[in-house]
């Protein structure tokens, strides 16, 4: 139930707008364990898990570094809707 997404805009309060692989825009929540170790910026490739209750919200599970995202793009593993690398 996870999918790729591109971080679009930081909203503050550990929230971020993401553009998902299915074409929807969701509000992503950065969990505390990730917020303390990694910084999510606009334009980053992330993996999200949409909520079961509210489909317009999601949790951010993992953030790819720029070089990792470029390797995934070269191997054509990222959907074309969000492939900006």
C-alpha positions in Angstrom: 0.0 0.0 0.0 3.0 2.3 -0.4 3.8 4.5 -3.4 6.4 7.0 -4.7 5.8 10.7 -4.3 7.6 14.0 -4.8 7.8 16.5 -1.9 6.1 19.6 -3.2 5.9 22.3 -0.5 6.8 22.4 3.2 3.8 23.4 5.3 5.4 23.7 8.7 4.8 21.6 11.8 6.3 18.5 10.3 3.8 18.5 7.4 4.5 18.6 3.7 2.4 18.5 0.5 3.4 15.6 -1.8 2.4 14.8 -5.4 1.8 11.1 -5.6 2.3 8.5 -8.3 -1.5 8.2 -8.8 -1.7 11.9 -9.6 -3.3 13.1 -6.3 -1.9 15.7 -4.0 -1.8 14.6 -0.3 -0.7 16.1 3.0 2.2 14.1 4.2 3.2 13.8 7.9 6.9 13.4 8.7 7.2 11.1 11.7 9.5 12.0 14.6 12.0 9.2 14.0 12.6 10.6 10.5 12.4 14.3 11.4 15.3 13.9 13.9 17.6 12.0 11.5 16.8 13.2 8.0 15.6 16.5 6.5 12.9 16.3 3.9 13.1 19.2 1.4 10.9 20.2 -1.6 11.8 18.2 -4.6 12.8 15.0 -2.7 11.6 11.6 -3.8 9.8 9.9 -0.9 7.8 6.8 -0.2 4.4 7.4 1.4 1.7 5.3 2.9 -1.8 6.7 2.5 -4.0 6.6 5.5 -6.9 4.2 5.6 -9.3 6.6 7.1 -8.5 9.8 5.2 -7.2 9.2 1.7 -6.0 12.8 1.3 -3.4 12.3 4.1 -0.3 10.1 4.2 2.7 9.2 6.3 6.2 9.6 4.9 8.0 6.3 5.2 11.4 6.9 3.5 13.3 9.6 1.7 15.7 8.9 -1.1 18.9 11.0 -1.6 19.4 12.8 -4.9 21.8 10.2 -6.3 19.6 7.3 -5.3 16.6 9.0 -7.0 18.7 9.4 -10.2 19.7 5.7 -10.2 16.0 4.7 -9.8 15.1 7.1 -12.7 17.8 5.6 -15.0 16.5 2.1 -14.3 12.9 3.3 -15.0 11.6 2.3 -11.6 9.9 5.6 -10.9 6.5 6.2 -12.6 6.6 8.7 -15.4 4.0 11.0 -13.8 6.5 12.1 -11.1 9.9 11.4 -12.7 11.7 14.7 -12.5 15.2 13.3 -12.2 
